[in-house]
Amino acid sequence: MEPVTTADQPTVTAPFRVGEWVAEPMANRLTRGDDVRKLEPKVMEVLAAMAARPGETVTKDEFMAEVWTGTVVTDDVLARCISELRKALDDEARNPTYVETLRKRGYALIAPVEHDLDLDLAAPALPPPVAVPAPMTGLDVRRPALPTRTRPGVLLWALAGVVVVLAGAFVAYQAGVAGVRPLGAAPVTSFVGDERDPALSPDGARVAFAWDGGVPGVDEGERQFDIYVLPADGVGDPVRLTMQPADELSPAWSPDGERVAFVRCGVGGECGIHAVDAGGGPEQTLVQAGDLDITDLVWSPDGQLLAFSGRRGRQGAFSLHLLPLDGSAPQRLTSPASTYPGDLGPAFSPDGRQLAFVRTALDGRQDVAVVTVQGGRVRRLAREQKGITGLDWTPDGREVVYAANRDGAAGLWRVGLDGGDPRWVALGSDGGEIAGPSVGRNGGLAFARQLVRSQVVEVAGGGAARPLLPSTRDDRQPAVAPDGSRVAFVSTRSGSHEVWTAEPDGAGARQLTTFGGARVSGPRWSPDGRRLVVSARAGGDADADVFLILPDGEARALTDVAADDVAPTWSRDGLWVYFASDRGETWQIYRVPSGGGAAEPVTVGGGVAAAEAPGGGLLVLRPDRRGLWRLPVVDGEIRDVRAERLRVNLSPADWANWAVVGDAVYVLERRYDRAATVVRLDPATGARVTLAAVDDVPEDSGLGVFPGGGRLLLSRLDRADSDVVRVEDFR
């Protein structure tokens, strides 16, 4: 087989919603209620090309490659298509709500995009909200009328999920399976370094895995992952299959067990898919992917396809892709929302007709989902708050087994194809996070077991990060009091998530709240430094509410409705608390009096986090696009009109990773490889100053800033080496 290279990202052909419109690419039609508008085919292709990566810049060269493949046209042709598209969408070039022009770069679709749309169930788009006049009291907010919540109880939770290791009897009790005999779990590897991505061979006799400690004499910071194969009983020496100076990950066995495919990504992020004999030998390049980021590789049972998760340019959401092994280019199978991470961890059903995978929504919810290899509607089997770390099928194809932190228990769960309550898989293991379960064709299971925690670190004067609050439990989301006298953070030191406080040097850590098992996140200090606000979810099926925390630790609920209320922050005068809520049809920003009272809406264009801006207005993190958006003050009121975008690298998942301190905005800009940069932004001028660079930053790190910006607090992953574990009698 000759090596092939990927074509550009294929455009969308299935119906999708964009803003108020439903687009049907195959019919070249836009629909909004009873309003139906036809588009020229090339105009629809331009829209579909942008809908494939909402919020991202599509360059003129990319349009030419995808819409006018093999045809030479002038830039005027693209400009005319954009003009026709704006006219059809009732959009304006000067104040766009759908298509934004980025001078000398290209165009971006900035309206919300929803893929996997079922036209039979698609409701008509809602009319624009109508503003309701509000009384003037200090800094006032225009109160828009928002649609009422139609689906109370939907689990939307964007906040921190950390692995809580609960042992034996308690986990069994929580899972409702007391008395179940645990399956024997024996280590396959116990090497120095990190062993991950285990793949059990079809006959269950061998395990392929990635290991970064197989080359002696290499410093820890310079280690790279290579692919190895070892007998499943752990007896013998591992056989090293790859030798190149790059990370090789995601091994996948061919159905006959003769070959292993894997992903290789270079230092610059360029990825390719390669294959090698399971006993070693020369490699074969199957695809060199260019700017397509690749992870989570799996081989189809008939040997004709590889499936993987991929995304363009190492930004935005991952989608599932299929790579035919006849030399054809990869084809995208799913189209998740534009926010990271998207669709990950595909696994072929034993008959090869379906793929199970993990879909992560904007707010952090994760679904165990399935889709046929021909594409079509994605079907959910199970939903978790957060923390699904891999899945596979049972040998009979009737269930999907997945690893997750469910109800405080890190373990394996199995769910049938008809959905229902997942069943816990009792394992006789010694704790830790379970990741990447891999099931053999005739039974048996392998997974990676790893102890993971996050620690609060300090960075000062651009120097190296150092631990500020060392512990053996999970600490994250630090917040610094306005006068720098105290630090608040979320910790599991008491066995569950609670708010703790400490002195500025990390001394005197003490537990402040006693929620007793709730998921707590996002502490923020009041302007006077005496009180805190947090969001807490009392149970797995409970809604998240905003709580006011008094100096003695007493928690008073500020919200209590059938909705998730998250990411609270204070107004500068301390009279209001802003928060994000899904109590309407979409995530919006609301505010509630800090002394208690009715909440009122603030935004109509969406929001997952907000803070009052230096110099006036409101900074908002949108649920469907990157960056921060500044809402202006109009006639003494904050208005969600003519929002100005601040060019910072924040996704909706970064709700906790920015803070307004003094006259500046501090932003934790994360990269795909978990490295991050702290930037200080002057919102008045747009000037940026880089303050620090830190590795191994979790998604919901949080960012604390001392007065003056000279000391920074954030979270860093502190990982123990992981090992491969085998469960021989799993069926």
Residue pairs with C-beta under 8 A, 6 or more apart in sequence:
1 284
1 286
1 325
1 326
1 327
2 327
3 284
3 285
3 286
3 287
3 288
4 286
4 287
4 288
4 327
4 328
4 329
5 287
5 288
5 289
5 290
5 329
6 287
6 288
6 289
6 290
6 292
6 329
6 330
7 329
7 330
8 62
8 65
8 66
9 52
9 53
9 66
9 292
9 312
9 332
10 52
10 66
10 331
10 332
11 25
11 45
11 48
11 49
11 51
11 52
11 66
11 67
12 25
12 48
12 51
12 52
12 115
12 335
13 25
13 26
13 48
14 25
14 115
14 116
14 117
14 335
14 375
15 22
15 23
15 24
15 25
15 117
15 119
15 122
16 22
16 23
16 51
16 113
16 114
16 115
16 117
16 335
17 23
17 112
17 113
17 114
17 117
17 122
17 125
18 47
18 51
18 89
18 98
18 109
18 111
18 112
18 113
18 114
19 89
19 97
19 98
19 111
19 112
19 125
20 32
20 125
20 126
21 30
21 31
21 32
21 89
21 125
22 30
22 31
22 32
22 117
22 119
22 122
22 125
23 29
23 30
23 44
23 47
23 48
23 51
24 30
24 31
24 119
25 44
25 45
25 47
25 48
28 38
28 39
28 40
28 41
28 43
28 44
29 36
29 37
29 38
29 39
30 36
30 37
30 38
30 39
30 88
30 89
31 37
32 124
32 125
33 124
33 125
37 88
39 47
39 84
39 85
39 88
40 81
40 84
42 67
42 68
42 77
42 81
43 81
43 84
43 85
43 88
45 66
45 67
46 63
46 67
46 78
46 81
46 82
46 85
47 85
47 109
49 58
49 62
49 63
49 66
49 67
50 58
50 99
50 107
50 108
50 109
51 109
51 113
51 115
52 332
52 335
53 312
53 316
53 338
54 109
54 110
54 111
54 112
54 113
54 337
54 338
54 624
54 625
55 108
55 109
55 110
55 316
55 338
55 624
55 625
55 626
56 108
56 312
56 313
56 315
56 316
56 338
57 102
57 105
57 106
57 107
57 108
58 106
58 107
58 108
58 109
59 105
59 106
60 75
60 78
60 106
62 106
63 78
63 106
63 107
64 73
64 78
67 78
67 81
68 77
82 99
82 101
82 107
85 91
85 98
85 99
86 92
86 93
86 96
86 98
86 99
89 98
89 99
91 97
91 98
91 99
93 99
93 101
95 642
96 110
97 110
97 111
98 109
98 110
98 111
99 107
99 108
99 109
99 110
100 107
100 108
100 109
100 110
101 107
102 108
110 625
111 624
112 586
112 606
112 623
112 624
113 337
113 338
113 624
114 337
115 334
115 335
115 336
115 337
116 334
116 335
116 336
116 377
116 378
118 377
126 147
126 585
128 604
129 144
129 145
129 146
129 147
129 604
130 144
130 145
131 142
131 143
131 144
131 145
132 142
132 143
132 144
132 145
134 140
134 141
134 142
134 143
134 600
134 637
136 636
136 637
138 573
138 575
139 571
139 573
139 612
139 616
139 633
139 636
139 638
140 636
140 637
140 638
141 591
141 600
141 602
141 637
141 638
142 602
142 634
142 637
142 638
142 639
142 640
143 600
143 601
143 602
144 601
144 602
144 603
144 604
144 640
145 601
146 583
146 584
146 585
146 588
146 601
146 604
147 584
147 585
148 584
149 562
149 563
149 582
149 583
149 584
149 585
150 585
152 562
152 563
153 541
153 543
153 562
154 582
155 365
155 383
155 385
155 541
155 564
156 361
156 363
156 365
156 564
156 582
156 587
157 363
157 364
157 365
157 385
157 386
157 519
157 537
157 544
157 564
157 566
158 362
158 363
158 364
158 564
158 566
158 567
158 580
158 608
158 652
158 653
158 655
159 364
159 519
159 521
159 522
159 535
159 537
159 544
159 566
159 567
159 655
159 656
159 700
160 386
160 476
160 477
160 490
160 497
160 519
160 521
160 656
160 700
161 364
161 385
161 386
161 387
161 405
161 519
162 405
162 453
162 454
162 474
162 476
162 492
162 497
163 387
163 405
163 410
163 433
163 452
163 453
163 474
164 405
164 408
164 409
164 410
164 474
164 492
164 495
164 496
165 410
165 431
165 432
165 433
165 451
166 174
166 408
166 409
166 410
167 431
168 182
169 178
171 409
171 411
171 424
172 178
172 179
172 180
172 424
172 426
174 407
174 408
174 409
175 407
175 409
175 411
175 423
175 424
176 424
177 423
177 424
177 426
180 424
180 426
181 426
182 426
182 427
182 428
183 425
183 426
183 427
183 428
183 727
183 729
183 730
184 428
184 727
184 728
184 729
185 427
185 428
185 429
185 725
185 726
185 727
186 234
186 725
186 726
186 727
186 728
187 234
187 723
187 724
187 725
187 726
188 198
188 207
188 230
188 232
188 233
188 234
188 446
188 723
188 724
188 725
188 726
189 195
189 209
189 211
189 230
189 234
189 238
189 723
189 724
190 723
191 211
191 213
191 214
191 238
191 721
191 723
192 213
192 721
193 211
193 212
193 213
193 214
193 223
193 721
194 211
194 212
194 213
194 225
194 450
194 719
194 721
194 722
195 209
195 210
195 211
195 213
195 448
195 721
195 722
195 723
195 724
196 209
196 210
196 211
196 225
196 249
196 435
196 436
196 448
196 450
196 722
197 209
197 210
197 249
197 250
197 251
197 436
197 448
198 207
198 208
198 209
198 436
198 438
198 446
198 447
198 448
198 724
199 207
199 208
199 209
199 251
199 252
199 253
199 260
199 438
199 446
200 206
200 207
200 232
200 253
200 438
200 439
200 440
200 444
200 445
200 446
200 726
201 207
201 208
201 232
201 253
201 257
201 278
201 440
202 253
202 255
202 256
202 257
202 440
202 441
203 257
203 440
203 441
203 442
204 232
204 440
204 441
204 442
204 443
204 444
205 231
205 232
206 229
206 230
206 231
206 232
206 257
206 278
207 229
207 230
207 231
207 232
207 438
207 446
207 724
207 726
208 227
208 228
208 229
208 241
208 251
208 252
208 253
208 260
208 278
209 227
209 228
209 230
209 251
209 448
209 724
210 225
210 226
210 227
210 228
210 247
210 248
210 249
210 250
210 251
210 262
211 225
211 226
211 228
211 238
212 223
212 224
212 225
212 226
213 223
213 721
214 226
214 228
214 238
214 240
215 223
215 224
215 226
224 245
224 246
224 247
224 248
225 247
225 248
225 249
226 240
226 241
226 242
226 243
226 248
227 240
227 241
227 242
227 248
227 249
227 251
227 260
227 262
227 276
228 238
228 239
228 240
228 241
229 238
229 239
229 241
229 260
229 278
229 279
230 236
230 237
230 238
230 239
230 724
232 444
232 446
232 726
232 728
233 726
234 726
239 279
239 280
240 280
241 260
241 262
241 276
241 278
241 280
242 248
242 262
242 264
242 276
242 283
244 264
246 264
246 265
246 266
246 267
247 264
247 265
248 262
248 263
248 264
248 274
249 262
249 263
249 265
249 295
250 262
250 263
250 294
250 295
250 296
250 297
250 308
251 260
251 261
251 262
251 297
252 260
252 261
252 262
252 297
252 298
252 299
252 306
253 259
253 260
253 278
253 299
254 260
254 261
254 275
254 299
254 303
255 299
255 300
255 301
255 302
255 303
256 303
257 278
258 277
258 278
259 275
259 276
259 277
259 278
260 275
260 276
260 277
260 278
261 273
261 274
261 275
261 286
261 297
261 299
261 306
262 273
262 274
262 275
262 276
262 297
263 271
263 272
263 273
263 274
263 294
263 295
263 297
263 308
264 271
264 272
264 273
264 274
265 271
265 272
265 293
265 294
269 293
269 314
269 672
269 673
270 288
270 289
270 290
270 291
271 289
271 292
271 293
271 294
272 285
272 286
272 287
272 288
272 289
272 294
273 285
273 286
273 287
273 289
273 294
273 297
273 306
273 308
273 323
274 283
274 284
274 285
274 286
275 283
275 284
275 286
276 282
276 283
276 284
286 306
286 323
286 325
287 323
287 330
289 310
289 330
291 312
291 313
291 314
292 310
292 311
292 312
292 330
293 310
293 311
293 312
293 313
293 314
293 318
293 672
294 308
294 309
294 310
295 308
295 309
295 310
295 318
295 344
296 308
296 309
296 344
296 345
296 346
297 306
297 307
297 308
298 306
298 307
298 308
298 346
298 347
298 348
299 305
299 306
299 348
300 306
300 307
300 348
300 352
300 373
301 348
301 350
301 351
301 352
302 352
303 325
304 324
304 325
304 326
305 322
305 323
305 324
305 325
305 352
305 373
306 322
306 323
306 325
307 320
307 321
307 322
307 323
307 333
307 346
307 348
307 355
307 373
308 320
308 321
308 323
308 330
308 346
309 318
309 319
309 320
309 321
309 342
309 343
309 344
309 345
309 346
309 357
310 318
310 319
310 321
310 330
310 332
311 317
311 318
311 319
311 342
314 671
314 672
315 340
315 672
316 338
316 339
316 340
316 342
317 336
317 337
317 338
317 339
317 340
317 341
317 342
317 343
318 336
318 340
318 341
318 342
318 343
318 344
319 332
319 333
319 334
319 335
319 336
319 342
319 343
320 332
320 333
320 334
320 343
320 346
320 355
320 357
320 371
321 330
321 331
321 332
321 333
322 330
322 331
322 333
322 373
323 330
323 331
324 331
333 355
333 371
333 373
333 375
334 343
334 357
334 359
334 371
334 375
334 378
336 342
336 343
336 359
337 361
337 362
337 624
338 624
338 625
339 361
339 362
339 623
339 624
339 651
339 652
339 653
340 651
340 653
341 360
341 653
342 359
342 360
343 357
343 358
343 359
343 360
343 369
344 357
344 358
344 360
345 357
345 358
345 388
345 390
345 391
346 355
346 356
346 357
347 355
347 356
347 357
347 391
347 392
347 393
347 400
348 354
348 355
348 373
348 393
349 355
349 356
349 370
349 393
349 397
350 393
350 395
350 396
350 397
350 441
351 397
352 373
353 372
353 373
354 370
354 371
354 372
354 373
355 370
355 371
355 372
355 373
356 368
356 369
356 370
356 381
356 391
356 392
356 393
356 400
357 369
357 370
357 371
357 391
358 366
358 367
358 368
358 369
358 388
358 390
358 391
358 402
359 366
359 367
359 369
359 378
359 380
360 366
360 367
361 367
362 587
362 608
362 623
362 624
362 652
362 653
363 564
363 566
363 582
363 587
363 608
364 385
364 386
364 653
365 383
365 384
365 385
365 386
366 383
366 384
366 385
366 386
366 387
366 388
366 404
367 380
367 381
367 382
367 383
367 384
368 380
368 381
368 382
368 383
368 384
368 388
368 391
368 400
368 402
368 415
369 378
369 379
369 380
369 381
370 378
370 379
370 381
370 400
370 417
371 377
371 378
371 379
380 419
381 400
381 415
381 416
381 417
381 419
382 402
382 413
382 415
382 419
382 422
384 404
384 405
384 406
385 519
385 537
385 540
386 405
387 404
387 405
387 406
387 410
388 402
388 403
388 404
389 403
389 404
389 433
389 434
389 435
389 436
390 402
390 403
390 435
390 436
390 437
390 447
391 400
391 401
391 402
391 403
391 437
392 400
392 401
392 402
392 437
392 438
392 439
392 445
393 399
393 400
393 401
393 439
394 400
394 401
394 414
394 439
394 731
395 439
395 440
395 441
395 442
395 443
395 731
398 416
398 417
399 414
399 415
399 416
399 417
400 414
400 415
400 417
401 412
401 413
401 414
401 425
401 437
401 439
401 445
402 412
402 413
402 414
402 415
402 422
402 437
403 410
403 411
403 412
403 413
403 433
403 434
403 435
403 436
403 437
403 447
404 410
404 411
404 413
405 433
406 413
406 422
406 424
406 540
407 540
408 496
408 517
409 424
410 431
410 432
410 433
410 434
411 424
411 425
411 427
411 434
412 424
412 425
412 427
412 434
412 437
412 445
412 447
413 422
413 423
413 424
413 425
414 422
414 423
414 425
415 421
415 422
415 423
425 730
427 434
427 727
429 449
429 725
431 451
432 449
432 450
432 451
432 720
433 449
433 450
433 451
433 452
434 447
434 448
434 449
435 447
435 448
435 449
435 450
435 722
436 447
436 448
437 445
437 446
437 447
438 445
438 446
438 447
439 445
439 730
443 729
443 730
443 731
444 726
444 727
444 728
444 729
444 730
445 726
445 727
445 730
446 724
446 725
446 726
446 727
447 724
447 725
447 727
448 722
448 723
448 724
448 725
449 722
449 723
449 724
449 725
450 719
450 720
450 721
450 722
450 723
451 719
451 720
452 717
452 718
452 719
452 720
453 472
453 473
453 474
453 475
453 717
453 718
453 719
454 474
454 475
454 476
454 698
454 701
454 715
454 716
454 717
454 718
455 467
455 469
455 470
455 471
455 475
455 715
455 716
455 717
455 718
456 467
456 468
456 469
456 475
456 476
456 478
456 487
456 489
456 713
456 714
456 715
457 465
457 466
457 467
457 468
457 694
457 713
457 714
457 715
457 716
458 465
458 466
458 467
458 468
458 506
458 711
458 712
458 713
459 465
459 466
459 678
459 691
459 692
459 694
459 711
459 712
459 713
459 714
460 710
460 711
460 712
461 710
462 691
462 692
465 692
465 694
465 714
465 716
467 506
468 478
468 487
468 505
468 506
468 713
469 475
469 478
469 487
469 489
469 491
469 502
469 506
469 509
470 506
471 491
471 493
471 509
473 491
473 492
473 493
474 491
474 492
475 489
475 490
475 491
475 492
475 493
475 500
475 715
476 489
476 490
476 491
476 698
476 700
476 701
476 702
476 715
477 489
477 490
477 521
477 522
477 523
477 656
477 700
477 701
477 702
477 715
478 487
478 488
478 489
478 702
478 703
478 704
478 713
478 714
478 715
479 487
479 488
479 489
479 523
479 524
479 525
479 532
479 659
479 702
479 704
480 486
480 487
480 504
480 525
480 704
480 705
480 706
480 707
480 713
481 487
481 488
481 525
481 529
482 525
482 527
482 528
482 529
482 707
483 529
483 707
484 504
484 706
484 707
485 504
485 529
486 501
486 502
486 503
486 504
486 525
486 529
487 501
487 502
487 503
487 504
487 506
487 704
487 713
488 499
488 500
488 501
488 512
488 523
488 525
488 532
489 499
489 500
489 501
489 502
489 523
489 702
489 704
490 497
490 498
490 499
490 500
490 520
490 521
490 523
490 702
491 497
491 498
491 499
491 500
491 509
491 511
492 498
493 500
493 509
493 511
494 511
496 515
496 516
496 517
496 518
497 515
497 518
497 519
497 520
497 521
498 511
498 512
498 513
498 514
498 515
498 520
499 511
499 512
499 513
499 520
499 523
499 532
499 534
499 549
500 509
500 510
500 511
500 512
501 509
501 510
501 512
502 508
502 509
502 510
504 706
511 553
512 532
512 549
512 553
513 520
513 534
513 549
513 553
513 555
514 553
515 536
515 538
515 555
517 538
517 539
518 536
518 537
518 538
518 539
518 542
519 536
519 537
519 544
520 534
520 535
520 536
521 534
521 535
521 536
521 566
521 656
521 700
522 533
522 534
522 535
522 566
522 567
522 568
522 655
522 656
522 702
523 532
523 533
523 534
523 549
524 532
524 533
524 534
524 568
524 569
524 570
525 531
525 532
525 570
526 532
526 533
526 570
526 574
526 594
527 570
527 572
527 573
527 574
528 574
530 551
531 548
531 549
531 550
531 551
531 594
532 548
532 549
533 546
533 547
533 548
533 549
533 558
533 568
533 569
533 570
533 577
533 594
534 546
534 547
534 549
534 555
534 568
535 544
535 545
535 546
535 547
535 565
535 566
535 567
535 568
535 579
536 544
536 545
536 547
536 555
537 543
537 544
537 545
537 564
543 561
543 562
543 563
543 564
543 565
544 564
544 565
544 566
545 557
545 558
545 559
545 560
545 565
546 557
546 558
546 559
546 565
546 566
546 568
546 577
546 579
546 592
547 555
547 556
547 557
547 558
548 555
548 556
548 557
548 558
548 577
548 594
549 555
550 556
556 596
558 568
558 577
558 592
558 594
558 596
559 565
559 579
559 581
559 592
559 599
561 583
561 599
562 583
563 581
563 582
563 583
564 581
564 582
565 579
565 580
565 581
565 583
565 590
565 599
566 579
566 580
566 581
566 608
566 655
567 579
567 580
567 608
567 609
567 610
567 655
567 656
568 577
568 578
568 579
569 577
569 578
569 579
569 609
569 610
569 611
569 612
570 576
570 577
570 578
570 594
571 577
571 578
571 591
571 594
571 612
572 612
574 594
575 593
575 594
575 595
576 591
576 592
576 593
576 594
577 591
577 592
577 593
577 594
578 589
578 590
578 591
578 602
578 610
578 611
578 612
578 618
579 589
579 590
579 591
579 592
579 599
580 587
580 588
580 589
580 590
580 607
580 608
580 609
580 610
580 655
581 587
581 588
581 589
581 590
581 599
583 590
584 601
586 606
586 623
587 606
587 607
587 608
587 623
588 601
588 602
588 603
588 604
588 606
588 607
589 601
589 602
589 603
589 607
589 609
589 610
589 618
589 620
590 599
590 600
590 601
590 602
591 599
591 600
591 602
592 598
592 599
592 600
602 610
602 618
602 638
602 640
603 610
603 620
603 631
603 640
604 640
605 620
605 622
605 629
605 640
605 643
606 622
606 623
606 624
607 620
607 621
607 622
607 623
608 621
608 622
608 623
608 652
608 655
609 620
609 621
609 655
609 656
609 658
610 618
610 619
610 620
610 621
611 618
611 619
611 658
611 659
611 660
612 618
612 619
612 660
613 619
613 630
613 660
613 665
613 683
614 660
614 662
614 663
614 664
614 665
614 683
614 684
615 663
615 683
615 684
616 632
616 633
617 630
617 631
617 632
617 633
617 638
618 630
618 631
618 638
619 628
619 629
619 630
619 631
619 646
619 660
619 665
619 683
620 628
620 629
620 630
620 631
620 640
620 643
621 628
621 629
621 650
621 652
621 654
621 655
621 658
622 629
622 652
623 652
624 652
625 652
626 649
626 650
626 651
626 652
627 645
627 646
627 647
627 648
627 649
627 650
628 645
628 646
628 648
628 650
628 658
628 665
628 667
629 643
629 644
629 645
629 646
630 643
630 644
630 645
630 646
630 683
631 638
631 639
631 640
631 641
631 643
632 638
632 639
632 641
632 642
632 643
632 644
633 639
634 641
646 665
646 681
646 683
646 686
647 686
648 658
648 665
648 667
648 669
648 679
648 681
649 667
649 669
649 670
650 657
650 658
650 667
650 669
653 699
653 700
654 668
654 670
654 699
655 700
656 700
656 701
656 702
656 703
657 667
657 668
657 670
657 700
657 701
657 702
657 703
658 665
658 666
658 667
658 668
658 703
659 665
659 666
659 703
659 704
659 705
660 666
661 705
661 707
661 709
662 707
662 708
662 709
663 682
663 684
664 680
664 681
664 682
664 683
664 709
665 680
665 681
665 682
665 683
666 678
666 679
666 680
666 681
666 691
666 703
666 705
666 709
666 712
667 678
667 679
667 680
667 681
667 703
668 676
668 677
668 678
668 697
668 701
668 703
668 714
669 676
669 677
669 678
669 679
670 676
670 697
670 699
670 701
671 677
674 695
674 696
674 697
674 698
674 717
675 693
675 694
675 695
675 696
675 697
676 693
676 694
676 695
676 697
676 701
676 714
677 690
677 692
677 693
677 694
678 690
678 691
678 692
678 693
678 694
678 703
678 712
678 714
679 688
679 689
679 690
679 691
680 688
680 689
680 691
680 709
681 687
681 688
682 688
691 709
691 712
692 712
694 714
694 716
695 716
696 716
696 717
696 718
696 719
697 714
697 715
697 716
697 717
698 715
698 716
698 717
700 715
701 714
701 715
701 716
702 713
702 714
702 715
703 712
703 713
703 714
704 712
704 713
704 714
705 711
705 712
705 713
706 712
706 713
